[in-house]
Amino acid sequence: MGVRGLAGFVEERGAFCAELRVRDTKLVIDGSSLYHQLCFASAADPRRGGEYGVFAATVSDFFGSLRACRVSPFVVLDGGRGADDRKLPALQERAAERLRAAHGLARGEGGCVVPLLTREAFLQALRRLGVPFVQCFAEADREIAGLANRWGCPVLSLDSDFCIFELAGGYCPLTHFQWRSVCGGADGQRGRYVPARCFSVERFCGHFGALRRSLLPLLAVMCGNDYIELAALEAFLSAVRSRRGGRKHARLRGVLSWLSQFSEPAEAVDSVLKYVKKHQREEVRDLLCTSMQDYTPSDVKLEDFFRSSRYECEAARKAGLPQWVLDALAKGKLAPFIINALVLRSTFLRVQVENMQRPSAHSTALPIRRVIYGLLLKASQNTEAASRSNELPAFCEFSRLQKTLKKTFVQAASLPAGVSGVSRVPMSRRQMLLLETLGVQMSFLKPIPNHLQLPVAVTCYWICCSEPKVKLHQLKALLLMIVSGELNRITNDPGDVIAYKEFLKWKEKKLENKDFDLDAGHGFCQWQCCLQMGFYLNQLLGSPLPEPDLSAILNGNSLLPLSRLYTGTLVHRLFQELKSTPSVENLFSSSPKMTQLYQDLLNIVESTAPPDVFQKIKVCKTKSESCKKKKASSKARKAITFFTNNSRFGDFIYCFVTNTYKEVLYQSSGLLFKGVSLNENESGIV
């Protein structure tokens, strides 16, 4: 992110920044930088998949500090990779770095990996807090700079590219933004401020004599950033490398000193080209001049979006995005993953702390992604050629293969003829499509709260599709964790309060076994991958099921926290203790409602799971209850299907005997199996 070496160079020389008291102002915030910084500031265990509740509390504290100083924040987030995909090499390098960090964490070494659903948790927190935000079509730097200049306010970020932009209100590095140490207030609220530092272009350029500000974009291009890496300039860079002050930052110092002799960029470019081979000079000139334009503030008027909620972007129009897609993207209702798949037919699947000897945790969610890709082909305006082909277009996925980053191609799922475009399909049909993909019928989700229907449907899918198979203790730990987040939804119930106090007492006990179970962690990573793609499919379909809260902040009307869907340390602890102390399953026995919720969740998952996936699941203890449950389970297995014949949807059917999918094609008279057939002793549930 940013200009190579510049952030460290500025950090080491404090004289380049001036003290600043941030108060009574608008503040344009680089959202991608902020959620990464706050994620690491929340001090969560990076190995166990995320502490989204703690993260959300940190986000709330941050914006609370701004509010106390009468600072009006406007968060701007990166969107997709852009139609030109110029950052692809840099993104591949960054993905490989994350993979190495995840592998180190899996082996018990240090490191940091942002949990998979952090971005989604961040957007949910912004909505809850009422913080205005926008998600751009592509990288947001130029739009951030344009908005800040029109408002004359500072930019808050970690990206050293903002040292290069000409910013009227200056650039405040997040590393020096002391939001936890609000000062002042002796005369009431009016004197409070956040201590910060602001990068001073004047001090920076003055350090190198007569260096002109207009030459800084050329500095960024020649030293290398996310967009450009010029091997043709190696001879020039070797020639100007500084011989004084040691090897650290020698290239950067050398280029800065060399640039100070020129009055304008064109003159400096001509001088650089003398070091380039003649047949490359015009190509390098064009690349340098084009790349310098990346540091020109955008004319996209984000202030109009914050007034009218309509996002206008010329690059998005040229990419052929439908307006409903662009509006949903700007409001954070579609993820960058969706835009990259739609525009580029290419996606990155972020690695987690997994067992690197097993297939990527994302492989479990592949059937969901194939349905997403199929829907995006319907939404695209450029699929006429594809529709004439016998095969659907493939989508490129960058994912983990053991300890390396690998590119694979995935074919989109074939959707029913009636699905001609997401925006034109009735909501009831969208819900059916979502549930068929996850292998669950709506009737089985009716007993549970609406906000839990999507995660429970995803859990049913996870149980059926995970490889290796989910252990019973893993499932119970996951469901108990979900129930723990529901305790305060009925705050007037004495049983809930008692159960919550007992739960807190249990959490305070010292855990005897603190070992990290990598295989269990791999299974929980698979669940998060399935939940992420379930989120994205639900969003793409216009949310036929309510979107569950991943995290929460404190409820002002209760001592109990709001619902938390996933807490990594808790689910791992529950898993460990269930193995040695089965009575932990009765953790919420003081609350009949929470006990019933746990039983309902467990029954739903059991009813949709393949036979004998677990040895036994016992919730009801009486003989009559067991018989009723057995009959209900048998009936459910006959009714539930991943893709039903009645809906004429999909191209995979699940065979419960072999625990595999069989590829099928639908014909007017029924099913025709493609490439393989069911053996006589196998049965697909249809």
C-alpha positions as CSV (number, residue, x, y, z in Angstrom):
1,M,0.0,0.0,0.0
2,G,1.5,3.3,-1.0
3,V,4.9,4.4,-2.2
4,R,7.6,1.8,-1.4
5,G,9.6,2.9,1.6
6,L,8.1,6.3,2.0
7,A,6.0,5.6,5.1
8,G,9.0,4.3,7.0
9,F,11.2,7.2,5.8
10,V,8.6,9.8,7.0
11,E,8.1,7.9,10.3
12,E,11.8,7.9,11.1
13,R,12.0,11.7,10.6
14,G,9.5,13.2,12.9
15,A,10.4,16.7,11.6
16,F,8.3,16.0,8.4
17,C,5.1,16.1,10.5
18,A,3.5,19.0,12.4
19,E,1.4,18.7,15.6
20,L,-2.3,19.0,15.0
21,R,-5.4,19.2,17.3
22,V,-8.3,17.6,15.5
23,R,-11.6,19.1,16.5
24,D,-14.6,21.0,15.0
25,T,-14.0,19.7,11.5
26,K,-15.0,17.3,8.9
27,L,-12.6,14.3,8.5
28,V,-12.4,12.1,5.4
29,I,-11.3,8.7,6.5
30,D,-9.7,5.9,4.4
31,G,-12.0,3.2,5.5
32,S,-9.8,0.3,4.4
33,S,-6.8,1.6,6.4
34,L,-9.1,2.3,9.4
35,Y,-10.6,-1.2,9.8
36,H,-7.2,-2.8,9.4
37,Q,-5.7,-0.6,12.1
38,L,-8.7,-1.0,14.5
39,C,-8.6,-4.8,13.9
40,F,-5.0,-5.0,15.1
41,A,-5.7,-2.5,17.9
42,S,-8.5,-4.7,19.3
43,A,-5.8,-7.2,20.4
44,A,-7.8,-10.3,19.3
45,D,-6.2,-13.7,19.0
46,P,-5.5,-13.9,15.2
47,R,-5.4,-17.7,15.1
48,R,-8.9,-18.4,16.2
49,G,-10.8,-16.6,13.4
50,G,-11.7,-13.3,14.9
51,E,-13.3,-11.5,17.9
52,Y,-15.9,-9.5,16.0
53,G,-17.6,-8.3,19.2
54,V,-14.3,-6.8,20.5
55,F,-13.6,-5.3,17.1
56,A,-17.0,-3.7,16.9
57,A,-16.5,-2.2,20.4
58,T,-13.2,-0.7,19.3
59,V,-14.9,0.8,16.2
60,S,-17.6,2.3,18.5
61,D,-14.9,3.7,20.8
62,F,-13.1,5.3,17.9
63,F,-16.1,7.1,16.6
64,G,-17.1,8.0,20.1
65,S,-13.8,9.9,20.5
66,L,-14.5,11.8,17.2
67,R,-18.0,12.7,18.4
68,A,-16.6,14.0,21.7
69,C,-14.4,16.4,19.7
70,R,-17.2,17.5,17.3
71,V,-15.4,15.8,14.4
72,S,-17.8,14.8,11.6
73,P,-16.3,11.6,10.0
74,F,-17.0,10.5,6.4
75,V,-15.6,7.0,5.6
76,V,-14.6,6.2,2.1
77,L,-13.8,2.6,1.2
78,D,-12.1,0.9,-1.7
79,G,-14.3,-1.1,-4.0
80,G,-13.2,-3.6,-6.6
81,R,-9.9,-3.8,-8.6
82,G,-11.1,-1.6,-11.4
83,A,-11.8,-2.6,-15.0
84,D,-8.1,-2.2,-16.0
85,D,-6.9,-4.5,-13.1
86,R,-3.6,-2.7,-12.9
87,K,-2.9,-3.7,-9.3
88,L,-3.1,-7.4,-10.0
89,P,0.6,-8.1,-9.6
90,A,0.7,-6.1,-6.3
91,L,-2.4,-7.9,-5.0
92,Q,-0.9,-11.3,-5.8
93,E,2.2,-10.4,-3.9
94,R,0.1,-9.2,-1.0
95,A,-2.0,-12.4,-1.0
96,A,1.2,-14.4,-0.9
97,E,2.4,-12.4,2.1
98,R,-0.9,-13.1,3.9
99,L,-0.5,-16.8,3.2
100,R,3.0,-16.8,4.7
101,A,1.7,-15.0,7.8
102,A,-1.2,-17.4,8.2
103,H,1.1,-20.4,7.9
104,G,3.4,-18.9,10.6
105,L,0.4,-18.4,12.9
106,A,-0.7,-22.0,12.2
107,R,2.7,-23.2,13.4
108,G,2.5,-21.1,16.6
109,E,4.7,-18.2,15.3
110,G,3.9,-14.5,15.5
111,G,2.1,-12.5,12.8
112,C,-1.1,-10.8,11.9
113,V,-3.9,-11.9,9.6
114,V,-7.2,-9.9,9.4
115,P,-10.1,-12.2,10.2
116,L,-12.2,-13.1,7.2
117,L,-15.4,-11.2,8.0
118,T,-13.8,-8.0,9.4
119,R,-14.9,-5.8,6.5
120,E,-18.5,-7.0,6.8
121,A,-18.4,-6.4,10.6
122,F,-16.9,-2.9,10.0
123,L,-19.7,-1.9,7.7
124,Q,-22.4,-3.3,10.1
125,A,-20.8,-1.2,12.9
126,L,-20.8,1.9,10.8
127,R,-24.5,1.5,10.0
128,R,-25.4,0.9,13.7
129,L,-23.4,4.0,14.7
130,G,-24.9,6.2,11.9
131,V,-21.5,7.0,10.5
132,P,-21.8,8.1,6.8
133,F,-19.8,6.0,4.4
134,V,-19.4,5.2,0.7
135,Q,-17.8,2.3,-1.1
136,C,-16.2,3.3,-4.4
137,F,-16.1,1.5,-7.7
138,A,-12.4,0.8,-7.5
139,E,-9.5,2.1,-5.4
140,A,-10.6,5.1,-3.4
141,D,-7.5,7.2,-3.1
142,R,-8.3,9.8,-5.8
143,E,-11.9,10.1,-4.6
144,I,-10.8,10.6,-1.0
145,A,-8.3,13.3,-2.1
146,G,-11.0,15.1,-4.2
147,L,-13.6,15.1,-1.5
148,A,-11.1,16.3,1.2
149,N,-10.0,19.1,-1.1
150,R,-13.5,20.3,-1.9
151,W,-14.2,20.4,1.8
152,G,-10.8,21.7,2.9
153,C,-10.5,19.1,5.6
154,P,-7.8,16.5,6.6
155,V,-7.4,12.9,5.3
156,L,-6.9,10.1,7.9
157,S,-5.2,7.1,6.5
158,L,-2.2,4.7,6.7
159,D,-1.5,5.0,2.9
160,S,1.7,6.9,2.1
161,D,0.2,7.8,-1.3
162,F,-1.4,10.7,0.5
163,C,2.0,12.2,1.1
164,I,2.1,12.6,-2.7
165,F,-1.4,14.1,-3.3
166,E,-1.8,17.8,-3.0
167,L,-4.3,18.1,-0.1
168,A,-5.7,21.4,1.1
169,G,-6.3,20.1,4.7
170,G,-3.3,17.8,4.9
171,Y,-2.7,14.1,5.6
172,C,-2.9,12.6,9.1
173,P,-1.2,9.2,9.5
174,L,-3.3,6.9,11.6
175,T,-0.2,5.8,13.5
176,H,-0.1,9.3,15.1
177,F,-3.9,9.8,15.6
178,Q,-4.3,9.4,19.4
179,W,-8.0,8.8,19.5
180,R,-7.7,6.9,22.8
181,S,-6.2,10.0,24.5
182,V,-8.7,12.8,23.9
183,C,-7.4,16.0,25.5
184,G,-8.8,19.3,26.7
185,G,-12.3,19.8,28.0
186,A,-11.5,22.1,30.9
187,D,-14.2,24.5,29.7
188,G,-16.7,21.7,29.1
189,Q,-16.9,19.8,25.8
190,R,-15.9,22.7,23.6
191,G,-12.2,22.4,24.3
192,R,-11.7,18.7,23.5
193,Y,-9.5,17.5,20.7
194,V,-7.7,14.4,19.3
195,P,-3.9,14.9,19.4
196,A,-2.5,14.1,15.9
197,R,0.3,14.8,13.5
198,C,-0.1,16.1,10.0
199,F,2.3,15.5,7.2
200,S,3.9,18.7,6.0
201,V,4.8,18.8,2.3
202,E,6.6,22.0,2.8
203,R,8.9,20.5,5.5
204,F,9.4,17.4,3.4
205,C,10.4,19.3,0.2
206,G,12.4,21.8,2.1
207,H,14.6,19.0,3.5
208,F,15.8,18.3,0.0
209,G,16.6,21.9,-1.0
210,A,14.6,23.2,-3.9
211,L,12.4,20.1,-4.5
212,R,9.2,21.2,-6.1
213,R,5.9,19.7,-5.0
214,S,4.8,19.0,-8.6
215,L,7.7,16.4,-8.8
216,L,6.3,14.2,-6.0
217,P,4.1,12.1,-8.3
218,L,7.2,11.2,-10.4
219,L,9.0,10.2,-7.1
220,A,6.1,7.8,-6.3
221,V,6.2,6.3,-9.8
222,M,10.0,5.8,-10.0
223,C,10.3,4.3,-6.5
224,G,7.4,1.9,-7.2
225,N,3.8,1.7,-5.9
226,D,0.9,-0.7,-6.2
227,Y,0.4,0.2,-9.9
228,I,3.9,0.3,-11.4
229,E,7.2,-1.7,-11.1
230,L,9.6,-0.6,-13.8
231,A,12.4,-3.0,-14.4
232,A,13.6,-0.7,-17.2
233,L,14.5,2.0,-14.6
234,E,16.9,-0.2,-12.7
235,A,20.0,1.4,-14.4
236,F,18.7,4.8,-13.4
237,L,17.9,3.9,-9.8
238,S,21.3,2.3,-9.4
239,A,23.0,5.4,-10.7
240,V,21.2,7.8,-8.3
241,R,21.2,5.6,-5.2
242,S,22.5,7.6,-2.3
243,R,25.9,6.6,-1.1
244,R,25.5,8.5,2.2
245,G,23.4,7.7,5.3
246,G,23.6,3.9,5.0
247,R,21.7,1.4,2.9
248,K,18.3,2.0,4.4
249,H,16.1,4.2,2.2
250,A,19.1,4.7,0.0
251,R,17.1,4.5,-3.2
252,L,14.4,6.9,-1.9
253,R,16.9,9.4,-0.7
254,G,18.8,9.3,-4.0
255,V,15.8,9.9,-6.1
256,L,14.7,12.8,-3.9
257,S,18.1,14.5,-4.1
258,W,18.2,13.9,-7.9
259,L,14.7,15.3,-8.4
260,S,15.5,18.6,-6.6
261,Q,17.5,19.8,-9.6
262,F,14.5,20.0,-11.9
263,S,11.8,22.6,-12.2
264,E,9.0,20.4,-13.8
265,P,8.2,16.8,-14.3
266,A,8.6,16.8,-18.1
267,E,12.3,17.9,-17.7
268,A,12.9,15.1,-15.1
269,V,11.3,12.5,-17.3
270,D,13.5,13.4,-20.3
271,S,16.6,13.0,-18.0
272,V,15.4,9.6,-16.8
273,L,14.9,8.3,-20.3
274,K,18.7,8.7,-21.0
275,Y,19.2,5.6,-18.8
276,V,16.6,3.6,-20.8
277,K,17.3,1.6,-23.9
278,K,16.2,3.5,-27.0
279,H,13.6,1.1,-28.2
280,Q,11.9,1.3,-24.8
281,R,12.0,5.1,-24.3
282,E,8.6,6.1,-25.7
283,E,6.8,3.2,-23.9
284,V,8.4,4.1,-20.6
285,R,7.6,7.8,-21.2
286,D,3.9,7.0,-21.7
287,L,3.8,4.8,-18.7
288,L,5.5,7.4,-16.4
289,C,3.2,10.2,-17.5
290,T,0.1,8.0,-17.3
291,S,1.0,6.7,-13.8
292,M,1.6,10.3,-12.5
293,Q,-2.1,11.0,-13.3
294,D,-3.0,8.5,-10.4
295,Y,-2.1,11.4,-8.0
296,T,-4.6,13.8,-9.5
297,P,-7.7,14.1,-7.3
298,S,-10.8,12.6,-8.8
299,D,-13.7,14.7,-10.1
300,V,-16.2,12.1,-8.8
301,K,-18.3,14.2,-6.4
302,L,-18.7,12.0,-3.3
303,E,-20.3,14.9,-1.5
304,D,-23.3,14.4,-3.8
305,F,-23.6,10.8,-2.6
306,F,-23.6,11.9,1.0
307,R,-26.5,14.2,0.1
308,S,-28.6,12.1,-2.2
309,S,-27.2,8.5,-1.9
310,R,-26.6,8.3,-5.6
311,Y,-23.1,7.4,-6.8
312,E,-22.0,8.6,-10.2
313,C,-18.7,7.3,-11.6
314,E,-17.6,7.5,-15.3
315,A,-15.3,4.4,-14.9
316,A,-18.2,2.3,-13.6
317,R,-20.4,3.4,-16.5
318,K,-17.7,2.5,-19.0
319,A,-17.4,-1.0,-17.4
320,G,-21.2,-1.4,-18.1
321,L,-22.4,-1.8,-14.5
322,P,-26.2,-1.6,-14.2
323,Q,-27.2,1.4,-12.0
324,W,-28.8,-0.9,-9.3
325,V,-25.4,-2.7,-8.9
326,L,-23.5,0.6,-8.7
327,D,-26.0,2.0,-6.1
328,A,-25.8,-1.2,-4.0
329,L,-22.0,-1.2,-4.2
330,A,-21.8,2.5,-3.0
331,K,-24.1,1.7,0.0
332,G,-22.0,-1.3,1.0
333,K,-24.8,-3.7,0.1
334,L,-22.6,-5.6,-2.4
335,A,-19.0,-6.6,-1.6
336,P,-15.9,-5.9,-3.7
337,F,-15.8,-9.7,-4.3
338,I,-19.1,-9.4,-6.3
339,I,-17.9,-6.4,-8.4
340,N,-14.6,-8.1,-9.2
341,A,-16.4,-11.3,-10.3
342,L,-18.9,-9.2,-12.4
343,V,-16.3,-6.9,-14.1
344,L,-13.2,-9.1,-14.2
345,R,-14.5,-12.6,-13.7
346,S,-11.7,-12.9,-11.2
347,T,-11.6,-13.0,-7.4
348,F,-9.2,-13.4,-4.5
349,L,-10.2,-15.8,-1.7
350,R,-8.5,-14.6,1.5
351,V,-6.6,-17.1,3.5
352,Q,-7.2,-17.8,7.1
353,V,-5.2,-19.7,9.8
354,E,-5.9,-23.1,8.3
355,N,-4.3,-26.5,8.2
356,M,-2.1,-25.9,5.2
357,Q,-1.9,-29.7,4.4
358,R,-5.6,-29.7,3.7
359,P,-7.5,-28.1,0.7
360,S,-8.3,-24.4,1.2
361,A,-11.2,-23.8,3.6
362,H,-12.8,-21.9,0.7
363,S,-13.3,-25.1,-1.3
364,T,-16.2,-26.0,1.0
365,A,-18.1,-23.0,-0.3
366,L,-17.4,-23.6,-4.0
367,P,-21.0,-24.6,-4.9
368,I,-22.3,-21.3,-3.4
369,R,-19.7,-19.3,-5.4
370,R,-20.7,-21.1,-8.6
371,V,-24.3,-20.0,-8.0
372,I,-23.1,-16.4,-7.4
373,Y,-21.1,-16.5,-10.7
374,G,-24.2,-17.9,-12.5
375,L,-26.3,-15.0,-11.2
376,L,-23.6,-12.5,-12.2
377,L,-23.6,-13.8,-15.7
378,K,-27.3,-13.1,-15.9
379,A,-26.7,-9.6,-14.6
380,S,-23.9,-8.8,-17.0
381,Q,-24.7,-6.9,-20.2
382,N,-21.9,-8.6,-22.1
383,T,-22.9,-12.3,-22.0
384,E,-24.5,-12.7,-25.5
385,A,-21.4,-14.4,-26.8
386,A,-21.2,-16.6,-23.7
387,S,-24.9,-17.6,-24.1
388,R,-24.2,-18.9,-27.6
389,S,-21.4,-21.1,-26.4
390,N,-22.0,-24.7,-25.2
391,E,-20.1,-24.0,-22.0
392,L,-20.6,-21.2,-19.5
393,P,-17.7,-18.8,-19.0
394,A,-15.1,-19.6,-16.4
395,F,-14.2,-17.4,-13.4
396,C,-10.6,-17.1,-12.2
397,E,-10.0,-17.7,-8.5
398,F,-6.8,-16.9,-6.6
399,S,-6.7,-19.2,-3.6
400,R,-4.4,-21.3,-1.5
401,L,-3.0,-24.7,-2.6
402,Q,-1.1,-25.9,0.4
403,K,1.4,-23.1,1.1
404,T,1.3,-21.4,-2.2
405,L,-1.1,-19.1,-4.1
406,K,-2.7,-20.8,-7.1
407,K,-4.9,-19.6,-9.9
408,T,-7.8,-21.9,-10.8
409,F,-10.8,-21.6,-13.1
410,V,-14.3,-22.3,-12.0
411,Q,-17.4,-22.7,-14.2
412,A,-20.5,-20.9,-13.2
413,A,-23.6,-22.9,-12.2
414,S,-26.4,-23.2,-14.8
415,L,-29.5,-21.4,-13.4
416,P,-33.1,-22.0,-14.3
417,A,-34.5,-20.3,-17.4
418,G,-36.8,-18.2,-15.2
419,V,-33.9,-16.4,-13.6
420,S,-33.3,-13.8,-16.2
421,G,-31.9,-11.1,-14.0
422,V,-31.6,-10.6,-10.2
423,S,-33.5,-7.3,-10.1
424,R,-36.5,-8.8,-12.0
425,V,-37.0,-12.0,-10.0
426,P,-39.7,-12.0,-7.4
427,M,-38.5,-12.0,-3.8
428,S,-40.1,-15.4,-3.1
429,R,-38.2,-17.0,-5.9
430,R,-35.0,-15.4,-4.7
431,Q,-35.5,-16.8,-1.3
432,M,-36.1,-20.2,-2.8
433,L,-32.9,-20.0,-4.9
434,L,-30.9,-19.0,-1.7
435,L,-32.3,-21.9,0.3
436,E,-31.9,-24.5,-2.5
437,T,-28.3,-23.5,-2.7
438,L,-27.8,-24.0,1.0
439,G,-29.9,-27.2,1.0
440,V,-32.6,-26.1,3.5
441,Q,-36.3,-25.6,3.2
442,M,-37.9,-22.5,4.8
443,S,-40.3,-24.6,6.8
444,F,-37.4,-26.0,8.9
445,L,-36.1,-22.5,9.7
446,K,-39.5,-21.2,11.0
447,P,-39.0,-22.1,14.7
448,I,-35.9,-19.9,15.1
449,P,-35.6,-16.1,15.2
450,N,-35.4,-14.4,11.7
451,H,-31.9,-13.0,12.2
452,L,-30.5,-16.5,12.8
453,Q,-32.1,-18.1,9.7
454,L,-29.2,-17.4,7.4
455,P,-26.4,-18.5,9.7
456,V,-28.3,-21.7,10.6
457,A,-29.0,-22.5,6.9
458,V,-25.3,-22.0,6.3
459,T,-24.5,-24.3,9.2
460,C,-26.6,-27.0,7.6
461,Y,-24.7,-26.6,4.4
462,W,-21.4,-26.7,6.2
463,I,-22.3,-30.0,8.0
464,C,-23.1,-31.6,4.6
465,C,-20.3,-30.2,2.5
466,S,-17.2,-30.0,4.8
467,E,-14.3,-32.2,4.2
468,P,-13.2,-33.7,6.6
469,K,-16.5,-34.1,8.2
470,V,-17.5,-31.8,11.1
471,K,-17.1,-33.4,14.5
472,L,-20.1,-33.3,16.9
473,H,-18.2,-31.3,19.4
474,Q,-17.5,-28.7,16.7
475,L,-21.2,-28.3,15.9
476,K,-22.3,-28.1,19.5
477,A,-19.6,-25.5,20.3
478,L,-20.7,-23.4,17.3
479,L,-24.4,-23.6,18.3
480,L,-23.6,-22.8,22.0
481,M,-21.6,-19.8,20.9
482,I,-24.6,-18.6,18.8
483,V,-26.9,-19.0,21.7
484,S,-24.6,-17.1,24.0
485,G,-25.0,-14.1,21.8
486,E,-28.8,-14.3,22.1
487,L,-29.0,-14.1,25.9
488,N,-30.1,-10.5,26.1
489,R,-32.7,-10.4,23.4
490,I,-35.3,-10.8,26.1
491,T,-33.8,-8.7,28.9
492,N,-36.9,-8.8,31.2
493,D,-36.6,-12.6,31.6
494,P,-35.0,-13.5,34.9
495,G,-33.8,-16.9,33.5
496,D,-31.8,-15.1,30.8
497,V,-30.1,-12.9,33.3
498,I,-29.2,-15.8,35.6
499,A,-28.0,-17.8,32.6
500,Y,-25.9,-14.9,31.5
501,K,-24.3,-14.4,34.9
502,E,-23.5,-18.1,35.1
503,F,-22.0,-17.9,31.6
504,L,-19.8,-15.0,32.7
505,K,-18.7,-17.0,35.7
506,W,-17.8,-20.0,33.4
507,K,-15.8,-17.7,31.1
508,E,-13.8,-16.4,34.1
509,K,-12.6,-19.9,35.0
510,K,-9.1,-20.6,34.0
511,L,-8.9,-22.9,30.9
512,E,-6.7,-25.9,31.6
513,N,-6.1,-26.8,28.0
514,K,-5.0,-23.7,26.0
515,D,-3.6,-25.7,23.1
516,F,-4.7,-24.6,19.6
517,D,-6.4,-27.4,17.7
518,L,-5.5,-26.7,14.1
519,D,-7.9,-29.2,12.6
520,A,-10.9,-27.8,14.6
521,G,-9.7,-24.3,13.6
522,H,-9.7,-25.4,10.0
523,G,-13.4,-26.6,10.3
524,F,-14.4,-23.2,11.8
525,C,-12.6,-21.5,9.0
526,Q,-14.7,-23.5,6.6
527,W,-17.8,-22.3,8.4
528,Q,-16.7,-18.7,8.1
529,C,-16.1,-19.2,4.4
530,C,-19.6,-20.6,3.9
531,L,-21.1,-17.8,6.0
532,Q,-19.2,-15.2,3.9
533,M,-20.5,-16.6,0.6
534,G,-23.9,-17.0,2.1
535,F,-23.8,-13.3,3.0
536,Y,-22.7,-12.4,-0.5
537,L,-25.4,-14.5,-2.2
538,N,-28.0,-13.2,0.1
539,Q,-26.9,-9.6,-0.7
540,L,-26.9,-10.3,-4.4
541,L,-30.4,-11.6,-4.2
542,G,-31.6,-8.4,-2.4
543,S,-31.6,-10.0,1.2
544,P,-34.4,-12.5,1.0
545,L,-33.3,-13.5,4.5
546,P,-32.3,-10.9,7.2
547,E,-28.6,-10.2,7.4
548,P,-27.4,-11.3,10.9
549,D,-25.1,-9.1,13.0
550,L,-21.6,-10.5,13.1
551,S,-20.8,-8.4,16.1
552,A,-22.3,-5.9,18.6
553,I,-21.8,-2.9,20.8
554,L,-23.2,-2.4,24.2
555,N,-27.0,-2.0,24.6
556,G,-27.8,1.1,26.5
557,N,-30.9,-0.4,27.9
558,S,-29.2,-3.5,29.3
559,L,-26.1,-4.7,31.1
560,L,-25.9,-7.5,28.5
561,P,-24.2,-7.1,25.2
562,L,-26.1,-7.4,21.9
563,S,-25.9,-10.5,19.8
564,R,-22.5,-11.7,18.6
565,L,-22.6,-14.3,15.9
566,Y,-18.9,-15.4,16.0
567,T,-16.3,-15.2,18.7
568,G,-13.2,-17.2,17.9
569,T,-11.8,-17.7,21.4
570,L,-15.2,-18.7,22.8
571,V,-16.0,-21.3,20.1
572,H,-12.5,-22.9,20.5
573,R,-12.9,-23.0,24.3
574,L,-16.3,-24.6,24.0
575,F,-14.9,-27.2,21.7
576,Q,-12.1,-28.1,24.0
577,E,-14.3,-28.3,27.1
578,L,-17.0,-30.3,25.4
579,K,-14.4,-33.0,24.7
580,S,-13.6,-33.4,28.4
581,T,-16.7,-32.0,30.1
582,P,-19.9,-32.9,28.2
583,S,-22.0,-31.1,30.9
584,V,-20.8,-27.8,29.3
585,E,-23.7,-28.4,26.9
586,N,-26.1,-27.5,29.7
587,L,-24.4,-24.1,30.2
588,F,-27.7,-22.2,29.6
589,S,-30.0,-24.6,31.5
590,S,-31.1,-21.7,33.8
591,S,-32.9,-20.2,30.8
592,P,-35.7,-22.3,29.4
593,K,-35.8,-20.1,26.3
594,M,-32.1,-20.4,25.6
595,T,-32.2,-24.1,26.2
596,Q,-35.1,-24.4,23.7
597,L,-33.3,-22.3,21.2
598,Y,-30.2,-24.6,21.5
599,Q,-32.4,-27.7,21.0
600,D,-34.2,-26.1,18.0
601,L,-30.9,-25.2,16.4
602,L,-29.5,-28.7,16.9
603,N,-32.6,-30.4,15.7
604,I,-32.7,-28.3,12.5
605,V,-29.1,-29.2,11.7
606,E,-29.6,-32.9,12.4
607,S,-32.7,-33.0,10.3
608,T,-30.8,-31.8,7.2
609,A,-27.5,-33.7,7.8
610,P,-26.7,-36.9,6.0
611,P,-27.4,-40.1,8.0
612,D,-24.7,-41.1,10.5
613,V,-22.7,-38.0,9.9
614,F,-22.4,-38.0,13.7
615,Q,-22.5,-41.1,15.9
616,K,-25.5,-39.8,17.8
617,I,-27.1,-36.4,18.5
618,K,-29.1,-36.6,21.7
619,V,-31.1,-33.6,22.9
620,C,-34.4,-35.1,24.1
621,K,-34.1,-37.7,26.8
622,T,-37.5,-39.3,26.9
623,K,-38.4,-42.3,24.7
624,S,-41.4,-40.5,23.1
625,E,-39.4,-37.4,22.3
626,S,-36.7,-39.6,20.7
627,C,-39.3,-41.4,18.6
628,K,-40.8,-38.1,17.4
629,K,-37.4,-36.7,16.6
630,K,-36.4,-39.9,14.7
631,K,-39.6,-39.7,12.6
632,A,-39.1,-35.9,11.9
633,S,-35.5,-36.5,10.9
634,S,-36.5,-39.3,8.5
635,K,-39.2,-37.2,7.0
636,A,-36.7,-34.3,6.6
637,R,-34.1,-36.3,4.8
638,K,-36.7,-37.3,2.2
639,A,-37.8,-33.7,1.7
640,I,-34.5,-31.8,1.8
641,T,-32.3,-31.4,-1.2
642,F,-29.5,-29.2,-2.3
643,F,-31.2,-28.6,-5.7
644,T,-34.8,-29.8,-6.1
645,N,-36.3,-31.3,-9.2
646,N,-39.4,-29.2,-8.8
647,S,-37.5,-26.0,-9.1
648,R,-35.5,-27.3,-12.1
649,F,-32.4,-25.6,-10.6
650,G,-28.7,-26.3,-10.4
651,D,-26.3,-28.8,-11.8
652,F,-25.3,-30.8,-8.8
653,I,-27.2,-33.3,-6.6
654,Y,-26.0,-34.6,-3.3
655,C,-25.6,-38.4,-2.9
656,F,-25.9,-39.2,0.8
657,V,-24.3,-42.7,0.6
658,T,-21.0,-41.5,-0.9
659,N,-21.2,-38.0,0.6
660,T,-20.4,-36.6,-2.8
661,Y,-22.0,-34.5,-5.4
662,K,-23.2,-35.9,-8.8
663,E,-23.3,-33.6,-11.7
664,V,-26.6,-33.5,-13.5
665,L,-28.4,-31.8,-16.4
666,Y,-32.1,-31.1,-16.2
667,Q,-34.4,-32.2,-19.0
668,S,-38.1,-31.9,-19.5
669,S,-38.8,-35.5,-18.3
670,G,-36.5,-35.3,-15.3
671,L,-32.8,-35.7,-14.5
672,L,-30.0,-36.8,-16.8
673,F,-26.7,-37.4,-15.2
674,K,-23.8,-35.9,-17.0
675,G,-20.4,-37.8,-17.0
676,V,-21.2,-40.0,-14.1
677,S,-24.2,-42.0,-12.9
678,L,-25.5,-43.1,-9.5
679,N,-24.6,-46.7,-8.7
680,E,-27.4,-49.1,-8.0
681,N,-26.6,-49.0,-4.2
682,E,-26.5,-45.1,-4.2
683,S,-29.5,-42.8,-3.9
684,G,-29.7,-39.1,-4.6
685,I,-32.4,-37.3,-2.6
686,V,-34.6,-35.5,-5.0
